[in-house]
Amino acid sequence: MGTLTEADKKANVRIFISKIFWEREKKMFEVLGIILLFFCSIAVMFIVASTLNHQYQLRKEEKEYPPPGKLVEVNNNKIHVYGDGQGDITLIFMSGHGTCSPTIDFKPLWMRVIDKYRIIVVEKAGYGWSETSSSPRDLDTMLEETRKALELSGEKGPYVLVPHSMSGLEAIYWAQTYPHEVTAIIGLDPTVPGFVEHSLELLQKAKIYFMYLVSRIGLSRFMPISKIEETFSLMKSKDLSYEDKEQFLAMFYKSTYTRNMLSEVDYLSDNNKKVKDNEVPIHTPMYFLISDGKEITGACNWRELLSNYVLQVDVGKYKYLDGGHYVHNEKPDIIANEIKAFIKKINTNSHCS
């Protein structure tokens, strides 16, 4: 055997040291892997437990808070239709995107007009007490489902449509498609054709899908009540009873960011284009109650856009209101009075003509 040179000795030392470090790193990665696996297992178990608890609570709440209105079957899907009040004129309240409980959401407003009118709240698929549906969320499908639900509930038009937010597109499309069924449109900060919410692309869309996941696995149940009250001013409304607020919470857990709401976002551009490509229904009286627009992402010209649109119709009117997007929660007294005055005006005009 030959004698190792100095270079060979140094090389062997380096190999030996490398082996020591590799063994240490290998053990360190093994330990980190075990720790990571442990925390992943804990997270999976937590998510599974949260989901199972969520499903249990949903079944319990379904029995505890039955729908206050009628459930009618449309396209093999149960749709909730709530009605109250009497009168020759029927108001159809149409909720904005993502409103978890339209019936309760509109209560501060509809309770102020049921002395004069019949009021109806149609909760679309995936909203409130209605079931989620696999049908697409294009305007034609949603409109036909709403019309069928009204028919099955025994309600008859023509109607005064009271849309909030994104349902403004549905209301205008209704007037474009079936003008004889729409007496007037009284918009509560309604979306109009031409407004495309750029915020619902990319980052905002990812946020909505994340919130959908959070809601489906029941993590929303871990939100403090104080945070929910901060998010929904309706929870502090004196117009709602204790039971109303408990029902609202149940609907918040059940119908926050359902798959139908996600689908509406996907169809938003197409729905917007469809209404925009049709003529403005100038013979349908319209009155828009418009917020300051600060809560409408990407809408620096919100008030201008809505007021310009409503002034194109033969009988068009608008009113600016200070406050947020849910104007009917914040200004129910003012809006109720404006609704009564506007309906009286258009009825007087129709009788005179």
C-alpha positions in Angstrom: 0.0 0.0 0.0 1.3 3.4 -0.9 1.6 6.2 1.6 -1.2 8.8 1.5 -0.1 12.1 0.3 -0.9 15.3 2.2 -3.5 16.2 -0.4 -5.2 12.8 0.0 -5.3 13.2 3.7 -7.0 16.6 3.4 -9.4 15.2 0.9 -10.3 12.3 3.3 -10.8 14.8 6.1 -13.2 16.9 3.9 -15.2 13.8 3.0 -15.4 12.8 6.6 -16.6 16.2 7.7 -19.1 16.3 4.8 -20.5 13.0 5.9 -20.9 14.3 9.4 -22.7 17.4 8.2 -24.9 15.4 5.8 -25.9 13.0 8.6 -26.8 16.0 10.8 -28.7 17.8 8.1 -30.5 14.5 7.2 -31.6 14.1 10.8 -32.6 17.8 11.0 -34.8 17.5 7.9 -36.3 14.3 9.3 -37.2 16.1 12.5 -38.6 19.1 10.6 -40.6 16.7 8.4 -42.0 15.0 11.5 -42.9 18.4 13.0 -44.5 19.6 9.7 -46.4 16.3 9.4 -47.6 16.7 12.9 -48.9 20.3 12.4 -50.5 19.3 9.0 -52.2 16.4 10.7 -53.5 18.8 13.4 -54.7 21.2 10.7 -56.5 18.4 8.7 -58.1 17.1 11.9 -59.2 20.7 12.8 -60.7 21.2 9.3 -62.5 17.9 9.4 -63.9 18.6 12.9 -64.9 22.1 11.8 -66.7 20.8 8.7 -68.5 18.0 10.6 -69.6 20.5 13.3 -70.7 22.9 10.6 -72.9 20.3 8.9 -74.3 19.3 12.3 -75.1 22.9 13.2 -76.7 23.5 9.8 -79.1 20.6 10.3 -79.9 21.9 13.8 -80.5 25.4 12.6 -82.6 24.2 9.7 -85.1 22.7 12.2 -84.8 25.6 14.6 -85.3 28.4 12.0 -87.7 27.1 9.2 -88.3 29.4 6.3 -90.8 32.2 7.1 -92.2 32.2 3.5 -93.0 29.5 0.9 -90.7 27.0 -0.7 -91.5 26.4 -4.3 -89.7 24.0 -6.6 -88.1 25.6 -9.7 -85.8 23.5 -11.9 -85.7 20.8 -9.2 -84.5 23.3 -6.7 -86.4 24.8 -3.8 -86.7 28.6 -3.9 -87.8 30.7 -0.9 -90.5 33.3 -1.5 -91.5 35.6 1.3 -94.6 37.7 1.1 -96.3 40.2 3.4 -98.7 43.1 3.4 -101.7 43.8 1.2 -102.4 46.2 -1.6 -103.1 46.6 -5.3 -99.4 47.2 -6.0 -96.7 44.5 -5.4 -93.1 45.3 -4.7 -90.5 42.7 -5.6 -87.3 43.1 -3.5 -84.3 41.7 -5.3 -81.1 41.3 -3.3 -77.6 42.3 -4.1 -74.7 39.9 -4.7 -73.7 37.9 -1.7 -76.5 39.0 0.6 -76.9 35.9 2.9 -80.4 36.6 4.0 -82.4 38.8 1.7 -85.7 38.5 3.6 -84.2 39.8 6.8 -81.8 42.2 5.0 -84.7 44.0 3.5 -86.9 44.0 6.6 -86.1 47.5 7.9 -87.4 48.8 4.5 -90.3 46.4 3.7 -91.8 46.7 7.2 -92.3 50.4 6.5 -94.3 49.9 3.3 -96.5 46.9 4.0 -99.2 49.2 5.2 -99.8 50.3 1.6 -98.3 47.5 -0.7 -97.9 43.8 -1.1 -94.2 43.0 -0.6 -92.3 40.0 -2.0 -88.7 38.9 -1.4 -87.6 36.2 -3.9 -84.4 34.6 -2.6 -82.4 33.3 -5.6 -80.7 29.9 -5.6 -78.0 29.9 -3.0 -79.4 32.8 -1.0 -81.1 32.7 2.3 -83.5 29.7 2.8 -83.3 28.8 -0.9 -81.3 25.7 -2.0 -78.1 26.0 -4.0 -78.5 25.1 -7.7 -76.4 23.6 -10.4 -78.1 25.8 -13.1 -76.0 28.6 -14.7 -76.3 32.2 -13.3 -76.9 34.0 -16.6 -79.6 36.6 -16.7 -82.1 34.5 -18.6 -81.9 31.6 -16.2 -82.1 33.8 -13.1 -85.0 35.8 -14.5 -87.0 32.8 -15.5 -86.5 31.2 -12.1 -87.7 34.3 -10.4 -90.8 34.6 -12.6 -91.6 30.9 -12.1 -91.2 31.2 -8.3 -93.6 34.1 -8.3 -96.1 32.2 -10.4 -95.9 29.1 -8.2 -96.4 31.3 -5.1 -99.6 32.7 -6.5 -98.2 36.2 -7.0 -99.4 38.2 -10.1 -97.8 41.2 -11.8 -97.2 43.7 -13.0 -94.7 44.5 -10.3 -92.6 47.4 -9.0 -89.1 46.0 -8.8 -86.8 47.1 -6.0 -83.4 45.8 -6.8 -80.3 46.3 -4.7 -76.7 46.4 -6.1 -76.0 43.7 -8.8 -79.6 42.8 -9.1 -80.1 46.1 -10.8 -79.0 44.4 -14.0 -81.6 41.7 -13.5 -84.4 44.3 -13.0 -83.4 46.3 -16.1 -83.2 43.1 -18.1 -86.7 42.2 -16.8 -88.1 45.5 -18.1 -86.3 45.0 -21.4 -87.6 41.4 -21.9 -91.1 41.6 -20.3 -92.0 45.4 -20.1 -95.7 44.6 -19.5 -94.7 42.9 -16.2 -92.7 45.9 -14.8 -94.6 48.9 -13.6 -91.4 50.7 -12.3 -87.9 50.1 -11.0 -86.9 51.7 -7.7 -83.2 50.9 -7.5 -81.3 50.7 -4.2 -77.8 51.7 -5.3 -78.3 49.4 -8.3 -75.7 48.2 -10.8 -76.4 49.5 -14.3 -75.1 48.3 -17.6 -71.7 49.8 -18.5 -70.3 49.3 -15.0 -67.8 46.5 -14.9 -66.3 45.8 -11.5 -62.6 45.4 -12.3 -62.1 44.5 -8.7 -64.0 41.2 -9.3 -61.1 40.1 -11.4 -57.9 38.5 -10.3 -57.1 39.5 -6.6 -60.7 40.2 -5.6 -62.0 37.0 -7.3 -59.3 35.0 -5.4 -60.5 36.6 -2.2 -64.1 35.6 -2.9 -63.1 32.0 -3.6 -61.1 31.9 -0.4 -64.1 33.2 1.6 -66.2 30.5 -0.1 -63.8 27.8 1.2 -63.8 29.4 4.7 -67.6 29.4 4.7 -68.0 25.8 3.4 -65.8 24.3 6.1 -67.5 26.3 8.9 -64.6 28.5 9.9 -67.0 31.5 9.7 -68.5 30.1 12.9 -65.3 31.1 14.8 -65.8 34.8 14.0 -66.6 36.8 17.1 -70.1 38.2 17.2 -68.6 41.6 17.7 -66.8 41.2 14.3 -70.0 40.1 12.6 -71.9 43.1 14.0 -69.1 45.3 12.8 -69.4 43.8 9.3 -73.2 43.9 9.2 -74.7 47.1 10.6 -78.1 45.3 10.3 -77.2 43.2 13.4 -77.5 46.4 15.4 -80.8 47.5 13.9 -83.6 48.2 16.3 -86.0 47.1 13.6 -84.9 43.5 14.0 -86.1 41.3 16.9 -83.8 39.0 18.8 -85.1 36.1 16.7 -84.5 38.0 13.5 -80.9 38.4 14.4 -80.5 34.7 15.4 -82.0 33.8 12.0 -79.7 36.2 10.3 -76.7 34.5 12.0 -78.0 31.1 10.9 -78.3 32.3 7.3 -74.8 33.9 7.5 -73.4 30.5 8.4 -75.5 28.7 5.7 -75.5 31.1 2.7 -72.3 33.2 2.8 -70.5 32.8 -0.5 -72.3 29.9 -2.0 -71.4 28.3 -5.3 -74.2 30.2 -7.0 -72.8 33.5 -5.8 -69.4 32.5 -7.2 -71.1 31.7 -10.5 -72.8 35.1 -10.6 -69.3 36.7 -10.5 -68.2 34.5 -13.4 -71.2 35.6 -15.4 -71.0 39.3 -14.5 -69.3 40.5 -17.7 -71.6 38.5 -19.9 -74.7 39.7 -18.0 -73.5 43.3 -18.1 -72.9 43.1 -21.9 -76.4 41.5 -22.5 -78.2 44.4 -20.8 -75.9 47.0 -22.3 -76.5 45.6 -25.9 -80.3 46.0 -25.4 -82.1 49.3 -25.6 -82.7 51.3 -22.4 -86.3 50.6 -21.3 -87.2 54.3 -21.5 -90.9 53.7 -20.9 -90.3 52.1 -17.5 -90.3 54.7 -14.7 -87.2 54.5 -12.6 -86.0 56.1 -9.4 -82.5 55.4 -8.1 -81.5 55.9 -4.4 -77.7 56.3 -4.7 -75.0 56.0 -2.1 -71.8 57.9 -1.9 -70.1 55.1 -3.8 -67.2 54.8 -1.3 -67.9 51.1 -0.7 -68.0 50.3 -4.5 -64.5 49.2 -5.4 -63.4 50.7 -8.7 -66.4 53.1 -8.9 -64.9 56.6 -8.7 -67.8 57.8 -10.9 -70.5 55.7 -9.3 -73.0 58.5 -8.8 -72.5 60.0 -12.2 -72.9 56.6 -13.9 -76.2 55.8 -12.1 -77.7 59.3 -12.4 -76.8 59.5 -16.2 -78.5 56.1 -16.8 -81.8 56.9 -15.0 -82.2 60.2 -16.7 -82.4 58.5 -20.1 -85.9 57.1 -19.3 -89.1 59.1 -19.8 -89.8 59.2 -16.0 -86.4 59.1 -14.4 -85.4 60.4 -11.0 -82.5 59.9 -8.6 -81.6 60.9 -5.0 -78.1 61.0 -3.5 -77.9 59.5 0.0 -74.9 59.9 2.4 -73.7 56.5 3.6 -72.8 53.0 2.5 -73.9 50.6 -0.2 -76.6 49.0 1.9 -78.7 52.1 1.8 -81.9 50.3 2.8 -80.3 49.3 6.1 -79.0 52.8 6.8 -81.9 55.0 5.5 -85.1 52.9 5.6 -87.3 55.8 6.7 -86.2 58.1 3.9 -86.3 55.4 1.3 -89.8 54.2 2.4 -91.2 57.7 2.1 -89.5 58.2 -1.4 -91.0 54.9 -2.6 -94.5 55.9 -1.6 -94.2 59.3 -3.1 -92.7 58.0 -6.4 -95.4 55.3 -6.8 -98.1 57.8 -6.1 -96.6 60.1 -8.7 -96.5 57.5 -11.5 -100.0 56.3 -10.6 -101.3 59.9 -10.8 -99.5 60.3 -14.2 -100.9 57.1 -15.6 -104.5 58.0 -14.5 -104.2 61.4 -16.1 -102.9 60.0 -19.4 
